[in-house]
Amino acid sequence: MQKINKNVVLALLSLTSLVFLLFQLYYYKFYLSQKNGAVFSNVRGSQSGQDSTRWHVIRKFLGLISSHNIPVYLIDPLILGLVDKDIEQIRSSPDGPSPECKYFCAQRDFTTFALLDKTWKHEVGLFRTAEKMGFQWLKIINKDPRLDGMDDLSGIEIPLHYIFKLASHAIHLVVFYERSGNYLWHGPLRLKQHMDRKFVPFRKLHFGRYPGAYEKPELVLVSIDDLKVQIPKNPSSFLEEMSHSRFLECRYREARAFFQLYPDDASLDAVEFRKKAKSLLHLAALTLNNLGVKFWLSSGTCLGWYRQCNVIPHSKDVDLGVFIRDYKADIIPAFQKAGLPLKHKFGKVEDSLELSFQGEDDVKLDIFFFYEEDDYIWNGGTQAKSGKKFKYLFPKFTLCWTEFIELKVHVPCETRQYVEANYGPDWKVPVKTWDWKSSPSNVQYNGVWPVDEWDDVIQIY
């Protein structure tokens, strides 16, 4: 009898333990998972529960921002790269269920979306709702660079990035601002001392390592893995922009220090020249952009941007650089059609090409073509009366975006090295007397054009 009682007791204990275990599993799956986002049911076609988790986090985030009428769009380069390959199929697909989770279930730690600042201002309510849905969030703010030129406003901070985390996945929301050059800008992601540096793997984020500049994208609404989301109409163009999006801000603090030492020329002639130079630069940018020719601020125009955030009033011209590989025969007729007649053409495509166009009054546009060697880059110069050739050497450089007199334009990323190569270590000191054949620090004599080539390589109009 005693033996039977022991067996019954053991059986009852085992049954009770099993029931309790089943209850725990049920409770975890149907209560805690919904509250904390830890486990989700599989979405059709997903490979594992972990894949499904990503899809559900994105679905929850889209529901969150939709409930607050926040128009975000997808800019995640990994997803857009996949989408771009199937873009026609995605655009033409009906809204029915997808056979598999192909894009949002792929292996990654985060997904990136963009937000236009002017389309939304009420973040407090969003954060409260996010927390109720189980999200943790982080807000990154910094000074507004658009106000750095104004002493009394330079301390104002603006939101640059938001990160929402749920379960094992994070949403990176990049805030874009419209700048006066009619383009979009996003700031860097810089964590302040009190912030949790382990909140997400920040080093893996695709946006925020440095500021970026983009054209305003045309957006389309598509269905991706059964989720409605806006994307750039041309994903490949956006991805190309992203690879060359780095932005350099004008150095306003240094410019103010420069003008304390060398007061700005506010004469009527200086004001009038800067007005004409701005108009000429905008026209030149429009013309070259329409041709698809990449260019950058060079020589004195680059120096003016870097040193004083403005056109140097005594320079009397606008200087641009173009890699010779980007040369197009349409450049001259395009500028002539824009109302800028050719003033001179020196050199040839193979060697030391230089074009000069006549702007309003005595303001001219000089375009210098740059040639790349193994360890340096150079552009040429020609003295018309003697046929002498000169060569200006620069360390290799890459191109970044900046804003200059209300225009989004390229400058060398390695600006200081570029400026020092041309103007030497004393580039901070204004010089009004300048001989292009001897004054530059990087000039070299490069021989003489053969007399029988003069008609082709020395053309003055």
Salt bridges, closest charged atoms under 4 A:
ASP51 OD1 - ARG54 NH1 2.91
ASP86 OD2 - LYS102 NZ 2.77
GLU88 OE2 - ARG91 NH1 3.58
ASP95 OD1 - LYS228 NZ 3.06
ASP109 OD2 - LYS204 NZ 3.10
ASP117 OD2 - LYS121 NZ 3.00
GLU123 OE2 - LYS139 NZ 2.38
ASP144 OD2 - ARG146 NH2 2.84
ASP151 OD1 - ARG256 NE 2.99
GLU157 OE2 - LYS192 NZ 2.78
GLU178 OE1 - LYS118 NZ 2.85
GLU178 OE2 - LYS216 NZ 2.62
GLU215 OE2 - LYS408 NZ 2.80
GLU218 OE2 - LYS233 NZ 3.54
GLU240 OE2 - HIS244 ND1 3.33
GLU249 OE2 - ARG179 NH2 2.65
ASP264 OD1 - ARG274 NH2 3.01
ASP317 OD2 - LYS364 NZ 3.78
ASP351 OD2 - LYS389 NZ 2.53
GLU354 OE2 - HIS344 NE2 3.15
ASP361 OD2 - LYS276 NZ 2.21
ASP366 OD2 - LYS364 NZ 2.62
GLU372 OE1 - ARG325 NH1 3.24
GLU372 OE2 - LYS396 NZ 3.26
GLU403 OE1 - ARG179 NE 3.26
GLU406 OE1 - LYS278 NZ 3.28
GLU420 OE2 - ARG416 NE 3.28
ASP435 OD1 - LYS437 NZ 3.09
GLU453 OE1 - LYS348 NZ 3.29
